[in-house]
Amino acid sequence: MAYQQGWSENHPGHVVYLLDLSGSMEKNGKIDRLITAVNDVVKDLIQEAAPSGLVEDKLTLTIIGYNSEVKTIINNKTLSQLYSMLSDGKSLLDKETNAKPRSQTYTAAGLRAVAKDIRSWIDIQNTPDGMIPAPLVVHVTDGYPYEGNESDDSAFANALAAANELKSITTSDGNVRLFNIHIEPGMPTHTFPTTRPTGTGDVEKIMKFLFDSASEVDEGAKKNADLLLNSGVVKTGSKFMVSNISGKGLLSKLIRFGSIPGKTNSYLETL
Amino acid sequence: MINIHFKSYIIGKKVERDYCEDAWAVNLDCTRFAVADGVSNSFRPELVSSFLVKEFVENNIAVVDWSKQIGAETGRKLEKSWKEGVKNFLNRFEGFGHEIQELRLQSVGAGASTFCGVVINTESNSLDYAILGDSCLFIINDGGKYDIYTSCEKHKEGKGWIVDFPDTTACIQVGNYESASFESWRIGSTTLQTGYILLMTDGVSKWFLQELSKGRRDITEYLWNVLDNHEEFTNYVVKCRQEGSPLSDDITILMIKVTQTEDTQSEQSDKSIYKEDLEMSDTVEDTSEASVNKKDKKDTIPNSTDITENAEGKRSDRFGKLKLIISKIISFNGYRRK
C-alpha cells in the first residue's frame, strides 16, 4: 500500500513548495500572505520536530519560485539547517529579493524544476532499508499557465504534461503527490473536489487544469485533513486542490496539511 | 511459594539515553509496576509519564481508585510538577529557540501520557490493572495462552486478537483530566497465574503483536531468556528497525515472570531485597528472598472485575508468601522505589 512510510531521521521526507512569483502576486497582498504563511509553516514544522529541544531532521525542504524564470530559493535544506538560518535572523522569503513578484507564469518550467529537485533528492537517499518516503509538492498560484508568446492552450498543455511527469516519479512509498492551492479571490471556490469542474469558459479552463494536474488525496492524507482542517472536507476521490480560499490562517493550514505525510496508523494484523 | 522476577527494557526512538518519552517504575514493597508513554504530540510528555508511574508505585492507592485520583489530588500534583518542569525547560532557550518552544507549547497545549499499571495482590491472588490508551498489558500463562488488556478497541478474530492502535489515543492530559474519562480506562482484576505479565508501550506492543501474528509464540521466552542484557536488546531493536519493523517509537517493556515453587523455607521478615547498585546496571542478579510488606494492601475491585476468559493457568492456593527475585534489571530512565 502506498504512503505508509512514516517520516523520521532514518526515513526523512521531502517537501517542495512551488511558488508562483508572477507579477500578479503583488496585487491584493497575495505575496505578503504567501510569505507569512510559508514562514509560519516552516516554524511549525521545526517545532513539531523538536520535542526534546533538539531539531530532528525528519524532512528536507526545497522552495522554488517561478515567473518567467525559475529560481531555487531554498535548496534541499534539513529542518536543522532551516532552524540555523532562522536563528541567525535570515528570512526564508523576502518579497524585495528572492520572492519578488514579476513577469509571467511559466508553470511548466516550475514543475519541471520540481521534478529535477525530487529526482536529485531520491538519488541521494540512503535509508537503512531502502524505503524512501514519497515526496510532497505544494504548488501555490494565483493564476494560470502563461508563457508570453505561446498560446494559452500550449502553455496549459505544457504545464499539464510537466505535472503528469512530476507525479509519475515514484519511490518505494508511492508516487509524488502534487497539491494545487489557488489563491485568487473572485474565482470559483473549490475545496478538494471529487468531480472535474465543468464549463467551457476561461475560468473553468483554469479550474480544470488545477483539477487535472493535482494528485488524488490518499487515505492517510484524508485522515490528516479531518484533524487539521475540517472533518469531512476531504472525501474519498477528492483531488489535492483548493481554489479561492479565504479565512485567517487558512493558507498556512493548507500548506501545513500539504507538508505532512498521510500515513495511516492502524494496525490490524490477526494473531 | 510464588516467585516473581522482573526485567525491564527501555529504549528511545534513536536508541539514545538522554531523551525518552516513555517511563517505567516498580515498587517491590507492594508489588506495583507501571509503564507510561508520553504522547509525542504534546509538550514535555516525559514529565507526565515519569510522574504518573512514580506516583502509581509510590502510593498504595487501590487500583480502582487510580483514575479518580488522577482527576483529583494526583492530577493537581501532576499539573504543578509539569508546569515547573516546563518553566525550567523554557529557561534553557533564548531567541529563536525560545520562540520555537513557545510556539510548540501554544500549539500542543499540554503534556499527555498513556498509562498501564498493575498490582500483584498476594492476599487475593489477583492481578489488578489500570490502563489508559494504547499501552498494553499481556498475560501469558504457563500454557502459552496470550491475553491482551488495553483500553484501545480490540476484538478476537480467527486465531487471536486484533487491536486497533488509533492515530489518537486516550491519555492523561495535564490540565484537562476530564479528557480521560472513567469510561476510557480499562480497570479490572484477574486471577494471578504463573507465567508472564508484560507491560508495554505501543512502540513495542505493535511489534509484539506482529511477531505473534507471524506465529512466533516463543517471542516472550525469547525476550526473557535470549535477550540477556541492554546491549543485546538494543542491537536487536536496531536490527528490527533496519528491517522496517514497527519498533520505531520509544519502547518500554516491563516483564514480570511469576513462578510457583514448593514452600519449604521459613518466612523471613523485612529482609531488604533492594540494592543501591541496581540502578542503571546492565546485568544484575539478585536472588534475595523477602516476604512482601503487605501492610495497607487493601486493593479491591468489586465492580469492575474482568476475569479473562482464558484464566486457565496454574493457580496458587495460597499466595501468602512471596519470593521476589530481581534478575537482570536492564534499564535506564526507569524509577525503582526503594
Interface residues (C-beta under 8 A of the other chain):
Chain A: G6 S8 E9 N10 K43 D44 I46 Q47 E48 A50 P51 S52 G53 L54 Y83 L86 S87 P128 D129 M131 K223 L227 N265 S266 Y267 L268 E269 T270 L271
Chain B: K13 K14 D18 Y19 E21 S40 N41 P45 F89 R92 F93 G95 F96 G97 E99 I100 Q101 L103 R104 S107 Y146 E157 G158 K159 G160 W161 I162 V163 D164 F165 P166 D167 T168 K206 L209 Q210 L212 S213 R241 Q242 E243 G244 P246 S248
